Amino acid sequence: MANKPMVLRTKPPLWTRIKTQKFLLLMLVPGAIWYLVFKYIPLLGLSLGFTDYGFRSTVSFVGLENFKRLLSSTIFWNAFRNTLIISLANVIFYFPAPLVVALLINELRSLKMKRTIQFLIYIPYFFSWVVVGSIFVNLLSPSSGLINNIITKFGGEPIYFMASAKFFRPVLISSYIWRQMGYGAVIYVASLTTVQPELYEAATIDGAGHWGRLIHVTLPAIRSTIVTMLLLNLSHVLLIFEQVLVMYNAAVYDVADVLQTYVFREGVLAGDLGYSIAVGMFTSIVSLTLVLSTNKVSAKFLDEPIL
């Protein structure tokens, strides 16, 4: 039998591929425009961080003076410290919360109950921080808030949580967990559905109990998702802004002022845009360092680099 001639398959021309997938490409256009306008075009203004640009008629080049100024500013370092404390506390206390909730949801046998719980915990994620801030302000009000009503019924004194240096950070962390937990839980639940049932059956045959299956099957199977979520959390560790802006006040500046609110005050309110851009550049560099470091640790200890 004669051998059939080998047919070499060549890629269709670029224009042909574009025409074939034109509707998919059109769906990408709004997202591409958003990133171009709000992420990439603003990068052209980074050079202003080396000037005294502001609400004035002339602009002059000042080199690294803005960076020297921020490194010698006690207000900047206080904001930097607050940012690290609040953001890392958010990561530490928030990171395991959606994973635990997802594991609990995964144990439910009723599909209807699973969907109901996922829906209820996911709703807060669609609330803006303005709405979340209003909810917590009313909930923690010293005169009419539910929490203080409970405290006074048990004989305690009302606490002004939103103006207390002692309680304000826990309020921020609690509100962050409440709003974001549903989003993370949904991702973990979706990841848990990819775990093969045969792995659980094999573990059961080998004598693994409930905790054994969890530790040796479930968690290793979603390890890459866990690492990815950790990396995403760390990538935003220094970029908290709206949550603090809508909830803090002058009474808690010392413990609540963060880098982004500091940039807002210096740039928008004080008009010192060159200096605020320099602070923003410093923040971005530190954030990038955290992400790359986390990715390196992931690649070394888990053999799963994300980037």
N, C-alpha and C positions, 0 to 999 in steps of 0.2 A: 504493500500500500504506500503510495507516494506521500511524502511528508507535505503537510499544508504549509504554504508560505507564511512566515511570521509577519503579523500586521503590527506596525508601530503606531501606537496611539499618541497623537500630539495634542497639546492643549489648544482649545479654541482661542481665537484672537481675543484680546482684552475687551474690545468693543462688543463682541458677541456675548461674552460673559456678563458684561454690564447690562446689556439688553435683556438677557435671560433672567437676571436677578434684580431688575430695576425696582420692583416693589419692595423687596427687602432693603435695598440701599436707600430708598426714600424714607423708610422707617428710621434709618440711622441719622437722617439729616437734622431733625430737631435737637437730638442729643449732641451731635457734632457741633452745631451752631452754639449751643449753650456752653460747651467746653471751650470753644474758640473765644467767645465773648467774655466769659467770666473767669476762665482759668489761664488761657495762654496770652491773650492780648494784654492783660494787666502786668505780665512779666516784663513788658517793655518799660514799665515805670520803676523797675528796681534801681535803675541808675540814679533816681532821685534820692535814694537813701544816702548818697554821697554828696548831697547838696543841702542848702538851707531852705529848700523849697517850702513855701507856706502861703499864708494870706498876705503876700506882699508883692510889690511890682517888680522887684528884681530877684534873680536867683543866682547864687554863686556856688562854685565847687568848694567843698570843705574837706574832701578826702575822708579819713576815718574818724573825724571829730564826733560824728553822731554815735559811732560805736564806742568811742572812749567815754562819751557822756553817759551812755546807758550802763556801761560796766562800772562806772563810779557813782551811779544813782542808787540811793538806799530804797527809794520807792520802787524802782525796777526790780531790785533783788527781792524785795518783799513780795511783789507780784509774781516773780518767778518761783519763789518758795511756795506761795499759796497755790499756784498752778500745779506744781509737782504733787503737793500733798492731796489736793482735791482730786486731781486726775488719777493718780496712782491708787487712791482710796476707791475711786469709782471702778477702776480695773479689778482691784483685789476683791471687793465685795460684790461687784456686778458679774464678773466673769463666770464664777461657778453657778450663779443663780439660774440663768436660762438652761444650762446643761442639766441641773438637778430637776427643774420643772419639766424639761423634755423627757427625761428618763421616767419621771412619775407618770406623765401622760402616756408614754409608750407602754406602761404596765396596765393601762385600762383596757378592758375587753370590749366595752361598748363603743362602737364607732361614733354614734351620735354624741355620747358624752365627751369623747376626744375632741370632736369638732367644736362643741359648745365651749369647752374650756379654752381651746386655742383661740376662738373668736373673742372671748371675754378678756383674755390677757393681752391680745394683740391690739385691741381698740386704743389704749392710751398712746401707742406709737404714732397714731395719726393726729394726736393733739399737738398743737404748737406749744412752745415753751411758755408763751404768754398765757395760754389756757391752763397749763400745768401749774404755773406760778400762782395764778388766781385760785386754783383749787387748794393748793397748800396754804396760801395766805388765809383763806377762809377757814380751812380745816384747823389751822393752828392759831387762830385769832385768840388773844388773851381774854376777850370779853364774850364772844359768841361761838368760838371754835369748838368742835366736838371733842378734841383731845383735852383741852383745858376744862371743859365741862365735866369730863370723866375724872380729871385730877381733883377738881374742887369737890366733887361728890364723895371722894375718898378722903377729904379733909386736907388736901394740899393747897398750895398757893398757885394761882395762874402764872404761867411762864410765857414771856414774850419771845417765842422761839426765833422769829425773824429778825430780832434786834439783839440777840444774845450771841456773843462771841463763842460761847461754850457749845451752843446747840445748832448754830447756823450751818456748819459744815456737815453734821449728820443729816440735816434737813436736805441739803443739796444732794448728798449721796443717796438718800432714800428716794427722792423724787426722780433721780436719774435711773435707779433700778426699776422703779414702778413704770416709768415711761418706756424704757428700752428693753425690758425683760422679754416681752412678748415677741419682739422681732428676732432676738437671738434664739428663743425657744422654737419658733417656727422653723428656723434653719436647721436646728439640731433634730427636730422631729422628722423633717424631710430626709436628713442624712441617715437617721435610724431605719427608715424604710428600705434602705439599700442593703442592710445586713442580711445575709442569706440565712433562712431558717435552718438549713442543714447544719450550719455551724453550731447553733443552739442544741440541735438534736445530738450531734457528736459529743458536745461538751457534757450533756446530760448522761449519755451512755458511759462516758469516762468518769462519772460520779460527781460532776460539778453541780453545786447547789445554785441557789438564786444569786448570791454574791459572787460565786465563782464564775458564772456566766457573764455577769456584769463586768468583772475585772478582766477576764481573759478573752472575752468575745466582743462584747458591746463597745467598750472604750477603745480597744485597739482598732476596731473596724471604723470608728469615726475619728481616729487620731488626726488625720489631715484636716478635717473640718474644725476640730478644736484648735489646732495650731493656726489655721487661717483666721478664725475669730479672734484669737489673741493678738495676732499681727494687726488686724483691722482696728482693734481697740487701742493698741499702742500707737498706731499711726495718727490718732486724734487726741493723744494724751495731753498735748499742750494747746489745743485749739478750742477749748471750751469758751463760749462767749455768751450766747443768747440766754442760756439757763441762768448764769450768774447775773447778767444785765437786768433781767426782769424780776429777780428775787432779792438782790442785795440792796443795801441802803448805807447811808453814811455811818451808822452805828457799828457796822461790821466790816468796814473797809479794811481794817488791819488783817482780818482773817479770810476775807472774801475777794479782795481785789486781785484779779488774774491778769496775765499778759495781754489777752485780747481786749479786756475792758480798759487796761492801761493805754493800749494803742488807740482805742476809740476816744478816750479823753484827750490824749495828746494830739491826735491827728484831726479829729472832727470838731471837738469842742474848743481846744486851744489853738488849732490852726497850724501846729508844727508838723506838717506832713512829712518832711524829710526825715525827722527824727523817728516818727511813728513807722515809716517804711523800714528804717534800720532795725527797729525792734521786731517788726514782722519778719524780716529776713533772718534775724537771729533765731526766732522761734521756729521757722521752717527748717533751718539747718539742724537744730537740736532734734526736731521731730524726725527728720530724715535719718539722722544718726541712730535714733532709737529703733526705727523700722529695720534698717540694715543690720543692726546688731542682733535684733530678734531673729531675723532671717538666717543669720550666720549660726546662731545658737541652735535653731531648728535643724539646719543642715548637718550640724555636727552631732547632735545628740539623738535626733529622730530620723536622720537620713531623708528628710523631706523638706528641702528648701521651697519656699513659696514663690519667691521672685525669680 
